[in-house]
Each structure stands twice: as structure tokens, then as C-alpha cells.
Amino acid sequence: MRRSALYLVAASFAALLTFTTALADTSNAVSVLYAGSLVTLMEGPIKSALAQQNVDFQGQGAGSKMLANLIAAGTKQPDIFISVDPKLVIGLGSKVLRATTFASTSLGIGWSDSSKHAALFAKVAAGATPVLAALSTPGLAIGRTDPQLDPKGEYTAEAMTLLAGADGEKRVLGEPENASQIFPEEDLLVRIDTGQADVGFFYRTEAVARGLHCVPLPGKAAMSGKITYTVALLRNAPHPDVAATFEQFILTGRGKTILQNAGVEYLAAPAVIVGN
């Protein structure tokens, strides 16, 4: 009986030790929901740089609208939310402790060498063929994101209306929910990489990070200054101390250098839109 009791005590201690160790292993974790346009950077150099600082980056990229909806519904409780539309962060209300709009990007088209129309878009890049003329090519496989789930999809429709008028926008993009063109951000990148889609609408940020050829849309259609990134520290974050460290890593630390080198344009004066 005594031996059994000792065994139970030892087993309980071992279980407690295992549980405590597990907690220690996650104490430096940071959970981040981020705009899918940042997936290449977040899952690559950002994650690696954080690992060197003993921070376990646990990220998920998707359309900012969809992520905001998940946070609002309580389905997801991350430490950090990085949105490509500050209105989505403001819309989360009291769920956000602090938020800063820190960078901007522009909208353009991107393609890979695998595109069947790579030569055509090389002429666009050289200024020999107008963007709209190239996008109007019969049989061209265009990729874009869902305007219901991702601000980029919404910006794409707005930009094409500016560039071509309402009729031209519909001629190039078809219906808003055109299933032949709409893909999740991460899937769209793969389709462009492999040539399954000839050209896609991308932020300059993601095109540069992915190594795609890219050309900004002309004039106001590039949305320069309108498309901005906001980093939000969530109230009741599971890992508040590491979350605050990650926030500064992005705003002023090594993360800023990584993002700038990949084409993210940091604002001269970041704007705190929630908190102080």
C-alpha cells in the first residue's frame, strides 16, 4: 500500500513537472493573426528573427475582414492582429487595447515567369503596353481576392473602376463574386507562382516579398496612401508581455527593417488610432 502511495505521489509529481514544463515552453509564444498579404514575410524572415530572440511565433494569415470577424465573434483570441484596413481594427471596439497604423503600400499587378503571358506583361513593365490593354487580353486568367473577405479584393474593384470606369471594371473583372478569378490570398500566390493564373492583383509588399514581377496600377488606381497596415495589441491577450515586445519589434525593431527591405513603406509619423 505504501509503495502504491509513493508511486502515485511520484506519478503526480511527474505529471505536474510535465505540465509546468509545457507552460514554460509556451511562455514566450505570441499568437498573431495577420493580413494574408504578409504571409511570405511573416512565415519566413519574421518568424526566423523572432526564433533567434527565443520567441515562438504562432501566426495565421488570411483576409483581414475574415480575421476581424473571427476576433469579433470570439472564435479567435490572438495577442496581435495586423490588418490592412484600420477601420477593421477600430470596428473591434473594446477588444483592442492599443493600435498603430504604421505603414502603407500600393496596389498593382503581379506575375511570374511561368505565366503564359509573361512576355505581354514584360511589355507593360517596360511601358510599351498599357495595363488596361493587357488586362483586357482575351482568355487571360486573372486572379484576385474576395471583396467580402479581404480589403484587397475591395480595393481591386475600386481601382479598376477608377482606371476603366464601371463598364470597364465589369468587363475585366466580371461579377464581384466571379468564381473563376477569386482565390484565398495564399492560394492566389501559389497559382501565380506555378502559372495556373496568368496575372494577379497584389499589394507591392507581397509581390516584392514573393519575388514576382510587379507593376503598380497607374495614377490614383494604385491607391497609394490609402492602403495602410495597422498593428493592434488585443485586450486580454493570452501572452501580453510577449505581445508588447512583438508590437515594438514590428514598429521600431528588427521587424521594421525586415519589412522595409521587402518593400513595406513605413510612415514617417505612425498614427496611434486606439489607446495611447
MARKENU-662672 format. One record per residue (C-alpha): x, y, z; residue in one letter. Coordinates in steps of 0.1 Angstrom, whole numbers, padded with zeros to 4 digits, always signed. Layout:
<sites>
XYZA...
</sites>
This chain:
<sites>
+0000+0000+0000M+0028+0023+0010R+0046+0015-0023R+0015+0023-0043S+0010+0055-0025A+0046+0065-0032L+0041+0055-0068Y+0010+0078-0071L+0029+0107-0055V+0058+0102-0079A+0034+0099-0109A+0016+0131-0098S+0048+0150-0094F+0060+0138-0128A+0027+0149-0144A+0029+0183-0127L+0065+0187-0138L+0055+0179-0174T+0026+0204-0172F+0049+0231-0158T+0075+0224-0184T+0048+0227-0211A+0038+0261-0197L+0074+0272-0197A+0077+0262-0233D+0048+0284-0243T+0056+0314-0221S+0075+0331-0250N+0048+0324-0275A+0030+0351-0294V-0002+0345-0314S-0006+0367-0344V-0034+0370-0369L-0022+0390-0399Y-0033+0402-0433A-0026+0374-0458G-0005+0398-0480S+0022+0394-0453L+0023+0356-0453V+0057+0353-0471T+0074+0377-0447L+0057+0365-0415M+0063+0328-0420E+0098+0334-0433G+0122+0361-0421P+0099+0375-0393I+0094+0340-0378K+0131+0333-0380S+0142+0366-0365A+0118+0360-0336L+0131+0325-0330A+0166+0339-0326Q+0151+0360-0298Q+0135+0329-0282N+0100+0340-0293V+0077+0313-0306D+0058+0329-0334F+0023+0313-0339Q+0008+0331-0369G-0021+0327-0392Q-0026+0348-0424G-0059+0354-0442A-0081+0382-0454G-0083+0410-0429S-0121+0411-0430K-0124+0375-0422M-0099+0377-0394L-0116+0407-0379A-0149+0388-0380N-0134+0358-0362L-0120+0381-0334I-0153+0400-0331A-0172+0367-0327A-0147+0354-0301G-0138+0325-0323T-0101+0336-0322K-0083+0353-0293Q-0049+0363-0306P-0023+0385-0290D-0018+0407-0321I-0039+0415-0352F-0023+0431-0382I-0048+0445-0406S-0045+0461-0439V-0075+0483-0431D-0075+0504-0399P-0114+0506-0400K-0115+0468-0392L-0094+0474-0361V-0115+0503-0349I-0146+0482-0355G-0134+0457-0329L-0140+0483-0302G-0131+0474-0267S-0114+0442-0278K-0084+0463-0288V-0060+0477-0262L-0038+0497-0285R-0034+0501-0322A-0010+0519-0345T-0012+0525-0383T+0025+0522-0392F+0030+0516-0430A+0014+0518-0464S+0016+0500-0497T+0002+0503-0532S-0019+0481-0555L-0007+0466-0587G-0005+0435-0609I+0020+0407-0604G+0031+0377-0625W+0058+0351-0626S+0080+0337-0654D+0056+0308-0655S+0027+0330-0668S+0016+0322-0704K+0015+0359-0709H+0048+0368-0693A+0061+0384-0725A+0030+0406-0727L+0034+0419-0691F+0071+0424-0696A+0059+0450-0722K+0037+0465-0696V+0066+0468-0672A+0086+0485-0700A+0059+0510-0707G+0052+0497-0742A+0017+0483-0734T-0009+0500-0712P-0020+0480-0681V-0057+0481-0691L-0050+0469-0726A-0030+0439-0712A-0057+0431-0687L-0083+0431-0715S-0065+0403-0734T-0090+0376-0744P-0085+0343-0724G-0063+0360-0698L-0066+0341-0664A-0068+0368-0638I-0065+0362-0600G-0079+0384-0572R-0092+0380-0537T-0128+0380-0524D-0140+0416-0517P-0163+0402-0490Q-0134+0387-0470L-0104+0408-0479D-0099+0445-0483P-0076+0439-0513K-0105+0424-0532G-0125+0456-0524E-0096+0478-0534Y-0091+0459-0566T-0127+0466-0577A-0124+0503-0567E-0091+0506-0585A-0104+0491-0617M-0134+0514-0617T-0110+0544-0613L-0089+0530-0642L-0115+0519-0666A-0149+0532-0654G-0177+0510-0642A-0182+0493-0676D-0145+0486-0680G-0142+0473-0644E-0170+0448-0651K-0155+0438-0685R-0122+0429-0669V-0133+0415-0635L-0168+0403-0643G-0192+0400-0614E-0180+0409-0578P-0180+0372-0568E-0165+0359-0601N-0155+0323-0591A-0131+0320-0620S-0109+0348-0606Q-0113+0347-0568I-0089+0328-0545F-0077+0330-0509P-0046+0352-0508E-0021+0324-0500E-0037+0302-0528D-0035+0330-0553L+0002+0334-0547L+0008+0297-0555V-0013+0299-0586R+0007+0328-0599I+0040+0310-0590D+0030+0280-0610T+0014+0298-0639G-0021+0285-0632Q-0032+0321-0632A-0015+0345-0657D-0016+0376-0636V-0030+0387-0602G-0038+0418-0583F-0014+0423-0554F+0000+0448-0530Y+0035+0458-0538R+0045+0444-0504T+0036+0408-0512E+0047+0409-0548A+0082+0420-0538V+0084+0395-0509A+0073+0367-0532R+0098+0376-0560G+0071+0383-0585L+0073+0408-0614H+0051+0437-0605C+0038+0469-0619V+0017+0494-0599P-0016+0504-0613L-0014+0539-0629P-0024+0571-0611G-0050+0570-0584K-0057+0534-0591A-0025+0524-0572A-0043+0535-0540M-0010+0549-0527S-0015+0563-0492G-0050+0547-0488K-0038+0511-0483I-0022+0510-0448T-0011+0484-0423Y-0022+0486-0386T-0008+0465-0358V-0032+0460-0329A-0025+0447-0294L-0056+0429-0282L-0071+0434-0248R-0069+0402-0227N-0041+0389-0250A-0030+0354-0239P+0006+0365-0238H+0005+0402-0231P+0042+0408-0223D+0055+0390-0254V+0027+0407-0274A+0040+0441-0264A+0075+0430-0273T+0063+0419-0307F+0045+0452-0313E+0077+0471-0308Q+0096+0446-0329F+0073+0455-0358I+0071+0492-0351L+0107+0501-0343T+0128+0469-0340G+0143+0443-0364R+0109+0435-0378G+0107+0470-0392K+0140+0465-0410T+0128+0432-0424I+0095+0447-0437L+0112+0478-0451Q+0137+0456-0470N+0108+0438-0485A+0091+0469-0498G+0068+0479-0469V+0067+0517-0468E+0068+0528-0432Y+0050+0561-0424L+0072+0590-0413A+0047+0595-0384A+0029+0563-0374P-0006+0571-0361A-0019+0557-0328V-0056+0551-0336I-0066+0532-0304V-0051+0537-0269G-0022+0560-0261N
</sites>
